[in-house]
Amino acid sequence: MTPRQRVLGALDRTGYDRIPVKHEGVPEVNSMLLDHFGLATSEQLLRVLGDDFRYVAPAYTGPELRRFPDGSVEGYWGERYTYTQYEGGQYLESTYMPFADVDSLADLDRSRYPSADTFDYTTIGPQCEALAGRYAVCFGGAGDMDFINSIARARGVERVLLDLATGHPVYNALLDARFEFYYEMHERALAAADGRIDIVHVGDDFGTQRGPLISEATFEKYFVPRYAAYFDMAHRYGARTMMHMCGCVEPFLARLIEIGLDIQDVVQPTTPEMGIAALNDRYGDRLVFCGSMCVQTVLPYGSVDVVRREVMRRCELFARGGLLLGPTHAIQVNTPLANILAMYEAAGSLADPHDPTVTAPLPVYWPDQSDRAGLSSFSGAGD
């Protein structure tokens, strides 16, 4: 089977030769894997790990995103990010929030809004063509839409949660602007792909480790109408919809399915109702799952045998499809290399790094896959 056929077999529950795999790791983990295998590029790493997905993207043609003397870099909405160091690595964190102190619509600086016009979509078709139907083609990422997490990067977490509780007009305006930006960007990419994008990827973190972050009433008021419109648009172009959601989001799944969600990403088993078997029992006939290998417990702290058993349990639960195997977030630093390798070995996806197909050059228009765990062009993608 080709990777695309394998993924479609999982989505349609018609079976496959092995469970599909979707890798994600922080840059430090990916560098460790590249060194271990003696590889040079992210694309080569994806081939060795057996990642069945590839992302296409338009070329950014807008104003240059600025870098400042303090080392911070600008995002699409005028926010700024600085690398925060921690044991073993670094993360980009928002350190300047342009909308944090805006209390009235009159003071809202709309000049900071990005435009879907600042991207060149003519590269999408050639990128899809270069993939030649081999891989499952995705567009977007966890930071697309992302109405809570990414708006908080430009306004502040506490402020956004208060906005949702009070119905603040400034948050409503930012919500509308973000929705319109990503809706138009995704539609233009889908149109340019002419049916060759298999999956569109968006995200919103509706859950904490223990339960929902917001009420079902808040979810219904702010998010259901927008995601229903977006899912409907994506389906008109023949794409499946995938939504990244961290934490315990089980209370929202039935409604998301009703409005058109096809794939839940990344399935964090932080509570009993979020266990992969429980989710499969309740929603498996209507929803495909992505992820589920925990980056907080099994992968960093389990033994190699535990990792293998967890993979095999998923292979048995989803023998005919319904799961795209991967970590519950980007694999973090201090995760043992042996555990990472065990996950992909047990899934049957690991390839010989010396195979000539691994180091074969990329086709024209098929860009090397950037690290999907970080901020894509500092736009607010990822967590």
N, C-alpha and C positions, 0 to 999 in steps of 0.2 A: 504494500500500500504506500502511496505517497503521504507525506504529512497532512496535506489537505484532505485526502480521502479518509484518513484516520480521524481527523477532527470532525468531519461531517458525519462519520459513523457514530461518534460520541454524541453529537448534537441530535441526531435522528434516532439514536438508540438502535442502530442496525448492526452493531458489532464492529470489531477492528482487530488488527493483528497484535496490537499492544495498546495499553492505555496512553492517550495523548499527554504530552508534557509541556508545561509552560514555565520556563525558568525566570527567576528574578533574584538578583543579589545586589547588595551595596557595592560600590566601586572597589572597596578593599577586598571583598570576597571574590569578585570577578577577577581582580588582579592575581589573587592567590591561585585561582583555578587556571588562569592563563599561564602562570609560571609552572604550575604542576604539570600541565600537558605540553609545555613548550610551544605555545601558540602565540600568534602576533596580534590577532584582531578579535573583537567581540563576535563578529560573524562566525569565525572559526570555532569559538567557544560554543555558540549556540548549536553548531553542527555536531560537535562532539557530545554535548549533553542531550542531543536529540530534541531540542525545542521545535515544536511543530508549527510555530506561529512566526510571522514576520509583519512588521509595521511599515506602512507607507505614510508619507507626510508631505505637505506642501512646503515650498521654500519661502522662508520669511524674507520679505522685501521692504519692510517698514524701517522707521528710524532706528539707528543703531542703539542697542540697549547699553546704557552707560555703565562704566565702572568708575567708582569714586575713590578719592585718596585713602579712605579708611579701609579699602579692600572690598566694600560691598558692591553688589551688582544689581542692576535694575530689572524688574519684572515688567510684564506687559501692562500692568495697571498702575505703574509708578511706585510700587512697593520696592524695597531693597532687601537683599539677602546677604548674609555674612556666614562664612563657615564657622561653626561652633565645634571646637575640638572636644573629643571624649576619648575614653580609653580605647585605643586601637584604631580610631578613625575620626571622621568629621562629617557633619551634616550641615546643609544650608538651612539657616533659620531666618525668618523675617525679623529685621532689625529696624526698619523704618516703615510706618504704616500711614499712608497719606490721608486716609479717611477716618483715622482714629478719633479725631476731635470735631468731626463735622456733625452738627446738630440740626441743620436745616437744609432744605433743598436749594435754597438760594446760595448757600456756601459750598455746594457740591461742585467740584472742578471736573466737569465732564471731558475736558481736554485730555485727561489721563486715560480715557477709555481706549482700548485697542479696537481695530476694525478688521473685519474679515477680508477687506480689500488689500490688506498689507501682506498677502500671501499669494504666491504663484502656484495655481492649481494645475498648470499644464504639465507639471512633472509627475502628477499622480498616475496618469495613464501609462506612461513609459515604465514607471516603477512596477505597476501591476503586471504589465506585459513581460518585464524581465523575470518576474517570479514564475511565469509560464504555467500557472495553475498548480505549482508544486506544493506551496505552503498555504496554510490558512492565512488570508490577508486581513490585517486589522488596521483600523484607523482610530486615532484619539489616544486617550490615556486616563489614568485615575484622576488627574487634575482638570479634566474637561467637565464643564458644568460645575460640579464641586461647590455648591452654593454656601455651605457652612465653612468648611476647612479653608478654602482658598480666599473667600471674602474676609475671613478672619485674619489672613496674612496681610491684608491691607487695612483692616479696621480693628482687629483685636478679638480674641476669643470671647472674653467676658462681654464685650460690647455686642457681638453678634448674637450671643445667647439671650441677652437682654432685649435686643431688637426683635428677635423671634417671639419673645413673650409679650412685647408691647406693641408690635406692629409698626415699628419706627419707619417713617417714610423714606429716610435715607437708605436704610437697608433694602427696602422694597425697590428703590431706584437702582441700587447696585445689583440686586437680584435680577431685575429685568434686563439690565445692560449685559450682564454675564450670560444670561440665557440667550439673548438675541445674537451675541457674538458667536457663541459655540454652535447654536442651531444653524446659523448661516454658514459658518466654516465647515461643519460636517455635511450639510446638504451640498455645498459646492464641491467638496471632495468626492462625495458619493456620485454626483452627476459626472464628474470628470473620470471616475473609475469605470463608469458604464457597466455596473453590475459585477465588478470584479473585487469589490470589498466584501468579505464574508462576515466580518464582525466589526461593529462600532463599539468603542470603549469609553465610558464616562465613569464618574465616581461621586460619591457623597458619603461622608462618615456619619451615619445616623446612630451609631451605637457606641457605648462605652464597654469596658471589659465585663461589666456586670449586667447591663441592661440598656434599654434605649436611651439615647441622648435627648430626644424630644418626644413630645406626646403624639399620639396618633392624630389628634385634632390639628396640631401644628403641621404635621406631615401632610395631612390632607389639604390644608389651606395653602401652603406655600409650594409644595413640591409635586404633588400628584398632577395638577393641571399641566405643569411645564414638562414633566417627564412623559406624561401621556402623549402630548403633542410631539415630543422628540421621538419617542418610540414609534409612533405612527408614521412619522416621516421616514425614519430609517427602514421600516418594513416596506414602505412603498418602493424603495430602491433595492429590495431583496436582501438586506443585511440583517443579521441577528444582532440583538442588543445585549451588551455585557456591562454590568455596573459594579464597580469596586465599592465595597462597603466594609469598613472595619468594625470589629466588635460584635455585640449582640444585636442583631437586626431582625430576628425572627418575627417580631410582631408586625413588621412591614411587608413581609414577603408575599403574603396572599394578595395584598392590594397591588403590589408591584407586578405580580404575575397577571392580574386582571388588566392592567393598563399596558402590558406588552413587554415586560422584562423576560429575556430568554436565558441569560447566564448570570449567576451570582458569583462575583469575584470579591474576596479571596477566601471566604469561609473560615473565620477564626473560631475554633471550638472553645470559647471562653466560658460558656455555660452549658448545662446539660442539653437544653433545647437547640444549641448550635452544634452539637455533635454531628458528624457527617452521616452516621447511620440514622439518627433521629430526623435530620433534614430530608434524607432520602425517603424515609417512610412517609413523611407528611407531604413533601412537595416533589418527589422525584419523578412523578409522571408528568409534571408541568414545567419543571425548571432544571436546568443543567448547572452544575456547580464547578467552580474553578478554585484551585488552591487546596486547603485543608491540612497540609503538613506544617505543624505549628513551629514557628520560628522562636517561640518563647519557652517551649518545653521539650518536645521530642527531638528536634534537630540540634539544638545546642547542648542539651543535657541527657538525652537518651543514649543508650548504647547502640552500636551498629546493628545488633540483632533486633532491638526495639524499633529502630528506623525501618528495617526490612519488613518486620511484622506489620507495621502500620501501613506500609505501601501495599503489601499483599492483601491485607484486609480490604483496602479500597479496590484493589483489582477484583476481588471476589464480589464485593457489594455492587460494583458497576461493570459486571462482566460483559454487558451488552451496550454500555455507554452511560452517559449522564454525568461523568466527572472528567475534568481536565486537570491532571495532577500537577501540583506545584506547591510552593511554600505559601504560608498565610500572609506574607508580606515579603519584602526583600530579605533574603537570608543575611543575617547580621554577622558582624565581626565576632571572633571567638567561637564561632560554630566550627566544630572539628571537620577537617577536610574529609576524614573517613566517613562521617555521617552524610555529608553532601553526596559523595560518590556512591554510598550505599543506597540512597534514595533513587538515584537515576539507574543504578545497576538493577535494583529490584523492579523498577518500572520497565526494564528491558530497552531503555533508550540510549544507553551510553555507547558511543562509537569509538573505534580505534583512532587516536589522534594522528596516526601516521598514514591513515587512508588518504589516497590522493584526492578524493572528493572533499576532504576537510580543508585542504589548503588551495583548492582550485580558486582562481580569481573570481571576484564578484562580476556578474553581468553588468553591462552598461545600465545606468539609472537605478541599480539596486544598491542603495547606500549601506555602508557598514552600520549595523544596528547600534545606536547609542545606548548607554546604560539606562534601562527603563526604571530603575529605582530612584533616580535623582530628578531634579527639576528640569524638565525639557525646555531648554532656552530660558530658564528661570521664569517660566510662565505660570507656575503654581501647580505643576503636575506632580503627582505622587503625594506621599504623606510626610 
